[in-house]
Amino acid sequence: MPDAIIDAHHHIWRLAETPWLQGPPVPRIFGDYEPLRRDYGIAEYLAEAAPCGVVKSVFVQVNVAPGKEVDELAWVQSVAVGAGFPHAMSGFADLFAPDIGDVLDRELAHRGLRGIRQQLHWHETPLYRYAARPDIMDDPGWRRGLKEVERRGLLFELQVFPGQMPAAARLASDFPGVTFVLLHAGMLADRSGAGWALWREGMAELARCPNLTVKISGLGTFERRCAEDSWRPVIERTVDLFGPARCLFGSNFPIEKLWTSFAQLVGVVQACLSGYAPSERRAVLHDTAARLYRI
């Protein structure tokens, strides 16, 4: 019997509401995205995901136009009502905003909201840089916004590079009441000896934060391929450090569609988890996400 899978990181979008897909293509972290410059709706997602054993899913925000973050959630919730997917959502909010409490309350009007993502990942390579600076998470003004997230019982989708992991560990320690979900297994962009060492050290430090879990997603971003030899060392190290109950699967579709299929992605992840007990595999593929996102 195939594994029951919760995909805890996927996107659906309408081209008209996704600014980074508008106008002439510009360089992105994931390379040439011309094939993505179209609507990607729930029917196409389900046609790819359901045959692979996906029983539930979580939508993660797609950087719509500024000020449209509440509208994004309203649209996704309408899709969920019609299609039965997705089952939960993580929306965007600018934690620097003076009206952050009001924004979060308006977002919470959409019952599927479980978390917030504001991308904090900063890299020396401008192409990989989404945040304006590397130390946003240390800013007192931004932390006041995170306190509003905590007050509302929402989790925070934490997206950082290995060089930012010590600061991320401090953040998690300073906010023990927030559940943090580290995206893309820590964004391993540099596979040199020094790059691996920095990632391993940072992940070990983050693993000591009991309120932090890891999403095994987006592993093809920098190599732009989906292969067991590339993904196994990342997945095994992550699961061994955090334990299966603090790891969860995410497809990052349709971004990964640029270099793989949903079936291949799931097959590679399952192969990388083959050495673990059935209950441990189920935790990574289903149970952790079900608990975190309450679905």
C-alpha positions in Angstrom: 0.0 0.0 0.0 1.5 3.4 -0.9 2.3 5.8 1.8 -0.3 8.3 2.9 1.3 11.7 2.2 0.6 15.2 3.3 2.2 17.7 1.0 3.1 20.5 3.3 4.5 22.9 0.8 2.8 23.5 -2.5 1.6 26.5 -4.5 -1.3 27.2 -6.8 -1.6 30.5 -8.6 -3.3 32.6 -11.2 -0.8 34.4 -13.4 -2.6 37.7 -13.0 -2.0 37.8 -9.3 1.7 36.6 -9.2 3.9 39.7 -9.8 7.2 37.8 -10.2 5.6 36.1 -13.2 4.6 39.3 -14.9 6.5 41.2 -17.6 9.8 40.0 -19.1 11.6 37.1 -17.3 14.2 38.2 -14.7 16.8 35.9 -13.1 15.4 33.8 -10.2 16.9 31.5 -7.6 15.5 28.5 -9.5 16.7 29.5 -13.0 14.7 29.9 -16.2 11.0 29.8 -15.1 9.4 30.4 -18.5 7.5 27.1 -18.3 5.8 28.4 -15.1 4.5 31.6 -16.7 0.9 30.4 -16.8 -1.9 29.5 -14.4 -1.2 26.5 -12.2 -4.5 25.5 -10.8 -5.8 22.9 -8.3 -6.9 20.4 -11.0 -3.4 20.2 -12.5 -1.9 19.9 -9.0 -4.3 17.1 -8.0 -3.7 15.2 -11.3 0.0 15.1 -10.4 -0.2 14.6 -6.6 -3.2 12.3 -6.0 -1.8 9.3 -7.8 1.3 9.5 -5.6 -0.6 9.0 -2.4 -1.2 12.6 -1.4 -4.3 12.7 0.9 -4.0 16.3 2.2 -2.0 19.4 1.4 -0.9 22.8 2.8 -0.7 25.9 0.5 2.2 28.3 1.1 2.0 31.9 -0.1 3.4 32.9 -3.6 4.4 36.6 -3.2 1.3 38.3 -4.6 1.2 42.1 -5.1 1.9 44.1 -1.9 -1.3 44.6 0.0 -3.0 41.6 -1.6 -2.0 39.0 1.0 -5.5 38.8 2.5 -7.0 38.5 -1.0 -4.6 35.7 -1.7 -5.9 33.7 1.2 -9.5 34.4 0.3 -9.0 33.0 -3.1 -7.2 29.9 -1.9 -9.9 29.3 0.7 -12.5 29.5 -2.2 -10.5 26.9 -4.1 -10.4 24.7 -1.0 -14.2 24.9 -0.6 -14.7 23.9 -4.2 -12.1 21.2 -4.6 -11.5 19.9 -1.0 -7.8 20.9 -1.4 -5.8 22.4 0.1 -6.6 21.7 3.7 -4.5 24.5 5.4 -2.6 27.6 4.4 0.4 29.7 5.3 0.0 33.3 4.2 2.3 36.3 3.9 2.5 39.1 6.4 5.1 41.9 6.7 6.0 41.7 10.4 7.4 45.2 10.2 4.0 46.6 9.3 2.6 49.0 11.9 -0.9 47.4 11.4 0.4 43.8 11.6 -2.1 42.8 14.2 -5.0 44.0 12.0 -3.6 42.2 9.0 -3.2 39.0 10.9 -6.8 39.2 12.2 -8.1 39.8 8.7 -6.1 36.8 7.5 -7.5 34.7 10.3 -11.0 35.3 9.0 -10.0 32.5 6.5 -10.3 29.4 8.6 -7.6 27.5 6.8 -4.8 29.8 8.0 -2.2 28.0 10.1 1.0 29.9 9.6 2.9 33.0 8.2 5.8 33.1 5.9 8.0 36.2 5.4 11.1 35.1 3.5 14.2 36.0 5.4 16.8 34.2 3.3 19.7 36.5 2.4 22.8 35.3 0.5 26.1 36.8 -0.6 25.0 35.9 -4.2 22.4 38.5 -5.2 20.5 35.9 -7.3 19.7 33.9 -4.2 18.7 36.9 -2.1 15.1 37.5 -1.1 15.5 39.5 2.1 16.9 43.1 2.1 19.5 42.2 4.7 20.6 39.1 6.6 19.7 40.2 10.1 16.0 41.1 9.8 15.2 38.5 12.4 17.3 40.4 15.0 15.4 43.7 14.4 13.3 44.7 17.4 10.6 46.1 15.1 10.3 42.8 13.2 10.3 40.8 16.4 7.3 42.9 17.7 5.5 41.6 14.6 6.5 38.0 15.4 5.0 38.5 18.9 1.7 39.2 17.2 2.0 36.0 15.3 2.7 34.2 18.5 -0.4 35.8 20.2 -2.6 34.3 17.5 -1.2 30.8 17.8 0.2 30.8 14.3 3.4 29.0 13.3 6.2 30.7 11.4 7.7 29.3 8.1 11.4 30.1 8.6 13.4 30.3 5.4 17.1 31.0 5.9 20.5 30.0 4.4 23.1 28.1 6.5 25.0 31.3 7.3 21.9 32.6 9.0 21.3 29.6 11.1 23.0 30.8 14.3 20.7 33.9 14.3 17.7 31.6 13.5 18.6 29.4 16.6 18.7 32.6 18.7 15.3 33.5 17.3 13.8 30.2 18.1 15.2 30.3 21.6 13.9 33.8 22.2 10.4 32.8 21.1 9.8 29.4 22.7 6.1 29.8 22.3 6.3 30.0 18.5 6.5 26.8 16.4 9.1 27.4 13.6 9.1 25.3 10.4 12.5 25.5 8.7 11.9 25.4 5.0 13.8 23.4 2.3 15.9 21.6 4.9 18.0 24.7 5.5 18.7 25.7 1.9 21.9 23.9 1.2 23.2 26.0 -1.7 27.0 25.3 -1.4 28.0 21.6 -1.7 31.7 22.2 -1.2 33.4 20.8 1.8 33.0 24.1 3.6 29.4 24.5 2.5 28.5 21.1 3.9 30.2 21.8 7.2 28.4 25.1 7.6 25.1 23.5 6.9 25.7 20.5 9.2 26.8 22.8 12.1 23.9 25.1 11.6 21.4 22.2 11.5 22.9 20.7 14.6 22.4 24.0 16.4 18.8 24.3 15.2 18.1 20.8 16.2 18.7 21.8 19.8 15.6 24.1 19.6 12.6 21.9 20.5 10.1 24.4 19.0 11.7 24.0 15.5 10.8 21.4 12.9 12.2 20.9 9.4 10.3 20.7 6.1 12.1 18.4 3.6 11.3 20.3 0.5 12.9 22.3 -2.3 16.0 20.1 -2.4 16.4 20.5 -6.2 16.6 24.3 -6.1 20.4 24.7 -6.5 21.4 21.6 -8.4 18.1 21.7 -10.4 17.7 18.0 -10.4 15.9 15.3 -8.4 18.1 12.3 -7.7 18.7 10.0 -4.8 22.5 10.4 -4.7 22.0 14.2 -4.2 19.0 14.1 -1.8 19.8 11.2 0.4 22.7 12.8 2.4 20.5 15.9 3.1 17.4 13.9 4.1 19.2 11.3 6.2 21.2 13.9 8.1 18.1 16.0 8.7 16.0 13.1 10.0 18.8 11.8 12.2 19.4 15.2 13.7 15.8 16.2 14.3 14.0 12.8 14.5 11.1 11.8 12.3 8.6 13.5 14.5 10.2 16.9 13.8 10.5 16.4 10.0 7.8 16.7 7.3 7.6 16.4 3.5 6.8 19.2 1.1 6.8 19.1 -2.7 7.5 22.7 -3.5 5.3 22.2 -6.6 5.1 23.6 -9.2 8.6 25.0 -8.8 10.2 21.6 -8.8 8.2 20.9 -11.9 11.0 22.7 -13.8 13.3 19.7 -13.3 11.2 16.8 -12.2 7.8 15.2 -12.0 5.7 14.8 -8.8 6.0 11.0 -9.1 9.8 11.1 -9.4 10.0 13.5 -6.5 7.9 11.3 -4.2 9.8 8.2 -5.4 13.2 9.7 -4.5 12.1 10.9 -1.1 10.6 7.5 -0.3 13.8 5.8 -1.4 15.8 8.1 0.8 13.6 7.1 3.7 13.6 3.4 3.0 16.1 2.7 5.8 13.7 4.0 8.5 10.9 2.1 10.2 7.4 2.3 8.8 6.2 4.5 11.7 9.2 6.8 11.1 8.4 7.1 7.4 4.8 7.8 8.2 5.8 10.6 10.6 7.9 12.4 7.9 5.3 11.8 5.1 2.1 12.4 7.1 1.9 12.6 10.8 4.2 15.6 11.6 2.4 17.8 9.0 -1.0 16.6 10.3 -0.1 17.7 13.8 1.6 21.0 12.9 -1.1 22.2 10.6 -4.0 20.6 12.5 -5.4 18.8 9.5 
